[in-house]
Amino acid sequence: MKLTSKMAFIACTTALATPTLADEVEVLHWWTSGGEAAAVSVLKDDLESKGTGWVDMAVAGGGGDAAMTTLRARVTAGDPPTAAQMLGMSVREWADEGFLGNLNEVAAAEGWDDVVPTAVQAFGKYDGNWVAAPVNMHRPHWIWGSAKIFEELNLELPATWDEFFAAADAMEAAGYVAVAQGGQAWQEATVWEAVVLGISPDLYKSAIIDADEDALRSAEIVESFEIMRRIRGYVDPNFAGRDWNLATAMVINGEAGMQIMGDWAKGEVINAGLTPGVEVLCGVSPGTQGAFLFNTDFFAMFDVGGDKAAAQQNMAASAMSVTFQEAFNLAKGSIPARTDVPGDKFDTCAQKSMADLAEATAAGTLFGSLAHGHGQPAAIQAAYLDVVTQHFNSDMSAEDAAAALADSVMAAK
Amino acid sequence: MRTLRRYLPQLTLLPSLILVAVTVYGFIALTVVLSLTRSKMLPRFDRWEGFSNYAKVWNHPRWEVAMENFAIFGVLYIGGTMLIGLMLAILIDQRVRAEGALRTIYLYPMALSFIVTGVAWQWIMAPDLGLERAFQIWGWESFRFDWIKQSDMAIYCVVIAGVWQASGFVMALFLAALRGINPEILSAARMDGASAPRIYWHVIIPALRPAFLTAIVVQGHLAIKSYDLVVALTRGGPGYSTELPSTFMYEFTFSRNEMALGASSAVMMLILVTVLIVPYLYSELRNDR
């Protein structure tokens, strides 16, 4: 009896504290689904071939919420992992708290400054120092269309909101659900930020990136909520609470015409045995050609002791290598965060993304996505999402929504 | 040896006493302190904000919705389970056949976790999948039951699922109390010519007072800390129309990096429990003496 309890105690303590050796990295992430897990193992194998061990700390669920809660507990207990998957604003918030390390040496050696878009660097660097390695770029403002329905009704992917609503009318008349929409705040915000960007990139910058009060109270923001109300009219009544992948499945199965969702939806298309760009059409959401919203997954590097720094630098170098970025992003549906990765192995949608990225970088219309943790810190982001979801799920007027938005954002600032 | 024997009871109690002192009262104190700081993503005790965090919580539109929902849910959940539980107990107390089986059936939902209840009722109440669709297939085409998709009705779906889960438990409480009533009192009442409803109203239900106390205290604290049911049933939606104080607390502490506001809302929940339950306990227990 005594012996078993002692053994149980030892088992518990060893499970709680897995001390990382000097040549090991411990990585916290939430890439647990099939394709993502495969993508992570590319990095793991690469590191192990170079003699750096990998202690996996995958925390599934909640779009990273659960992982971030775990991370907080670990850091508060004074035992941060070597690296953690994070979205851009989180990198900034953790750097603000002074927990992140310094990657300048490896970044200089590998020339990160020359290959990573400046807008992404703005999150990977803090106070001019590299603190996190960006591995991908997702684009949240895609529109996905069922090729079957578009062909049957002789339609083309809409480039403007007028075309969008005309197409939606035709689909409803033919008995289809026009817009497949999931019912969670971030999904509604994904559509709203696409609408704002479609009105003008300048509006996106002033109302979202700068959170300027005059811009938030402007007639253009009222217009954005009017468009949201019209979109709501084409959504089936059962959308509340629906997951994004179920909405994507409606498009894949030819029950619904269109969905506005990020390029991770490609994963669902591929899992269904179809080809993105063929059975499921891809284009940018109405009015956003020439502009580019992004969200990037970073490996944020924590300030761990000197003896572990070498393994950490190895990991950062591997994560930023051209081979890893290609393999990872092919599996993930995103495009590489470094712009010198050849695009020939990617599908047509990703190739379009790469070309658009170059165009938007040159035009200065590349912005972080609000709905996906690259527009505002968590507290202010939530202030936007609250109002967008409240408007979408009630009969609130566009004017009231714009006023509530400005009040909510200013209160959170 | 003798001194050891003398202090043995205290010594035996000491570990659990220390555990409770630290993990319950210690963390309550910590939460109160946290609610006065400017903690955002991580707890910080070097920047002080004071009571304005509480003002921020009370001014927040989501907290307003949470309090409104809590009032609706609390009243209907406690009232509903008491009413249905009492009725079931009285019916089963009529010496029905197969009483044991019936009791088990009604008590069984209590064995499920709220997560399971939430998921099952989410399916039952989903218009494209559950009751609405079933009735339409059976021929009642105009049948509508889509409360769970409507912002102003969804909270009542939470009530339905909660009442379904807990009524059997309240029934068991009342049934035990009914069985404990002295049969001689009932015979005396009958001999005096009192009708059955009168006996229930004036003799039996007053005799159930201790059971009412237990039921209110148990259901009241369940209503306040109810979290998993809402998360599984509606995830707080549509929009945030089924927000409860507990989901508010989790959201602000762990998703929004507003730990101080989350802590303030947790303290508000503690105060709510205290305000609702302590006076009741006090008046009931004082009468007993």
Interface residues (C-beta under 8 A of the other chain):
Chain A: D65 M68 T69 R72 V75 T76 E93 W94 E97 G183 Q184 A185 P237 N238 F239 A240 G241 P377 A378 A379 A382 D386 T389 Q390 F392 N393 S394 A404 S408 A411
Chain B: K40 M41 L42 P43 K56 N59 P61 R62 Q122 A126 P127 D128 D146 I148 K149 S151 A154 T234 R235 G237 P238 G239 Y240 S241 E251 F254 S255 R256 N257 E258
